Amino acid sequence: MTDFFALELDDDIVKAVTDAGYTTPTTIQSLVIPNAMNECDILASAPTGTGKTAAFLLPALQHLIDFPRAKNSIGARILIMVPTRELAVQIYDNALIYNKYTGVTCGLITGGINYGSHKEILESKVDLLVATPGRLLEYIEDEKFDCRDIEWLILDEADRMLDMGFRGTMQRLVDESRWRKQTMLFSATLEGIGIRKFAEDVLKDPVMLDARPPRKESAKIHQWIHIADSRAHKRAMLFHWLRDPSVTKAVVFVKTKDQVNELVGHMSSSNLSCCWLEGDMPQDKRLKAIARLTNNTVKTLVATDVAARGIDVDDISHVFNFDMPRSADVYVHRIGRTGRAGKKGTAISFVEAHEAGVLGKVERYTQQGLKRRVIEGLAPTNKEARPPTKKKKPKLSKAAKAARTKKQLKKRK
């Protein structure tokens, strides 16, 4: 079994990692760290909860130790770009943990806070900087931040940044840091055309790494579905589970902001306390909501996919898909919030007839059939709907094909 010493990391880094309670690298860490230290560009598929943050932070710190700052260098040397403030804070906090004994300086720049708070960071020699795209680009355009000293550019959750409309901003930051030696791009999935095209533009001969956990690790998340007749039926089943003692901390996903408000209202009427997140919620209220879940004031968070981006809360015992997501990769994102750090987790989905198509896509994408379960006293009255199938076009006769070809030729003339 590989340990962190075998990855040829500095003793001070390994000591900090050990202090944090980690002894064995995860799949993604074992794949990324050696390639990163060999100065390779990296394109990695890495779902939430696989230890991805340490996979790029540890080699980044090692690089800073191995190659001290040049005398004429004044700017950040490692730039880590992430889509949300919450994720940026999480990565920055982890950097401080792993940096405990190395003396490397770390900084954090995000939107949502006073511009003056970044003055010291912008005017000092920060080795490793974690930032969100929008605010950093403002400083670049105001000539308060210079990218010429960046040696490593790390783009975490690149697919999310593209989904959030940061394509132009990301490209601008890539162009501004064109003197860099190395680039790493992490995405939960590499299947979209957008992420593949962006990777082609940004990376040079990258090492392709698929860090999806093996089947035995995936099995740590127990998944099943309940067939539902209606939203009221969904609520009854969800509330049954939220009252179950096994549910110690849960995230409930719904489709829209209005449905968040509706569900929270029903939960309140049923004496089920919760916190919630909406996409346009002010930052201070977001932080208070997350804190309520983190410190166990409440055990349930209700949110949409957009509102929940960047949230990282430990010890989530259950993820509930009250509404099925728009796509299969979002499903994987959602359930990855439980079953983390070697612990077991549970993901339960409530599926109405109109969601059968998405369910089929999820089962094909994850290459596993989800078990159907029934709650005593809450069994569905309707049979499970089957996913819609594409109708096969009727085969044309030779005469019909010839007539169609003749018609097409006539149009061209």
Rosetta blueprint (number, residue, H / E / L):
1 M L
2 T L
3 D L
4 F L
5 F H
6 A H
7 L H
8 E L
9 L L
10 D L
11 D H
12 D H
13 I H
14 V H
15 K H
16 A H
17 V H
18 T H
19 D H
20 A L
21 G L
22 Y L
23 T L
24 T L
25 P L
26 T L
27 T H
28 I H
29 Q H
30 S H
31 L H
32 V H
33 I H
34 P H
35 N H
36 A H
37 M H
38 N L
39 E L
40 C L
41 D L
42 I E
43 L E
44 A E
45 S E
46 A L
47 P L
48 T L
49 G L
50 T L
51 G L
52 K H
53 T H
54 A H
55 A H
56 F H
57 L H
58 L H
59 P H
60 A H
61 L H
62 Q H
63 H H
64 L H
65 I H
66 D H
67 F L
68 P L
69 R L
70 A L
71 K L
72 N L
73 S L
74 I L
75 G L
76 A L
77 R L
78 I E
79 L E
80 I E
81 M E
82 V L
83 P L
84 T L
85 R H
86 E H
87 L H
88 A H
89 V H
90 Q H
91 I H
92 Y H
93 D H
94 N H
95 A H
96 L H
97 I H
98 Y H
99 N L
100 K L
101 Y L
102 T L
103 G L
104 V L
105 T L
106 C E
107 G E
108 L E
109 I E
110 T L
111 G L
112 G L
113 I L
114 N L
115 Y H
116 G H
117 S H
118 H H
119 K H
120 E H
121 I H
122 L H
123 E H
124 S L
125 K L
126 V L
127 D L
128 L E
129 L E
130 V E
131 A E
132 T L
133 P H
134 G H
135 R H
136 L H
137 L H
138 E H
139 Y H
140 I H
141 E H
142 D L
143 E L
144 K L
145 F L
146 D L
147 C L
148 R L
149 D L
150 I L
151 E L
152 W E
153 L E
154 I E
155 L E
156 D L
157 E L
158 A H
159 D H
160 R H
161 M H
162 L H
163 D H
164 M L
165 G L
166 F L
167 R H
168 G H
169 T H
170 M H
171 Q H
172 R H
173 L H
174 V H
175 D H
176 E H
177 S L
178 R L
179 W L
180 R L
181 K L
182 Q E
183 T E
184 M E
185 L E
186 F E
187 S E
188 A L
189 T L
190 L L
191 E L
192 G L
193 I H
194 G H
195 I H
196 R H
197 K H
198 F H
199 A H
200 E H
201 D H
202 V H
203 L L
204 K L
205 D L
206 P L
207 V E
208 M E
209 L E
210 D E
211 A L
212 R L
213 P L
214 P L
215 R H
216 K H
217 E H
218 S H
219 A L
220 K L
221 I E
222 H E
223 Q E
224 W E
225 I E
226 H E
227 I E
228 A L
229 D L
230 S L
231 R H
232 A H
233 H H
234 K H
235 R H
236 A H
237 M H
238 L H
239 F H
240 H H
241 W H
242 L H
243 R L
244 D L
245 P L
246 S L
247 V L
248 T L
249 K L
250 A E
251 V E
252 V E
253 F E
254 V L
255 K L
256 T L
257 K H
258 D H
259 Q H
260 V H
261 N H
262 E H
263 L H
264 V H
265 G H
266 H H
267 M H
268 S H
269 S H
270 S L
271 N L
272 L L
273 S L
274 C L
275 C E
276 W E
277 L E
278 E L
279 G L
280 D L
281 M L
282 P L
283 Q H
284 D H
285 K H
286 R H
287 L H
288 K H
289 A H
290 I H
291 A H
292 R H
293 L H
294 T H
295 N L
296 N L
297 T L
298 V L
299 K L
300 T E
301 L E
302 V E
303 A E
304 T L
305 D H
306 V H
307 A H
308 A H
309 R L
310 G L
311 I L
312 D L
313 V L
314 D L
315 D L
316 I L
317 S L
318 H E
319 V E
320 F E
321 N E
322 F L
323 D L
324 M L
325 P L
326 R L
327 S L
328 A H
329 D H
330 V H
331 Y H
332 V H
333 H H
334 R H
335 I H
336 G L
337 R L
338 T L
339 G L
340 R L
341 A L
342 G L
343 K L
344 K L
345 G E
346 T E
347 A E
348 I E
349 S E
350 F E
351 V E
352 E L
353 A H
354 H H
355 E H
356 A H
357 G H
358 V H
359 L H
360 G H
361 K H
362 V H
363 E H
364 R H
365 Y H
366 T H
367 Q L
368 Q L
369 G L
370 L L
371 K E
372 R E
373 R L
374 V L
375 I L
376 E L
377 G L
378 L L
379 A L
380 P L
381 T L
382 N L
383 K L
384 E L
385 A L
386 R L
387 P L
388 P L
389 T L
390 K L
391 K L
392 K L
393 K L
394 P L
395 K L
396 L L
397 S L
398 K H
399 A H
400 A H
401 K H
402 A H
403 A H
404 R H
405 T H
406 K H
407 K H
408 Q H
409 L H
410 K H
411 K H
412 R H
413 K L
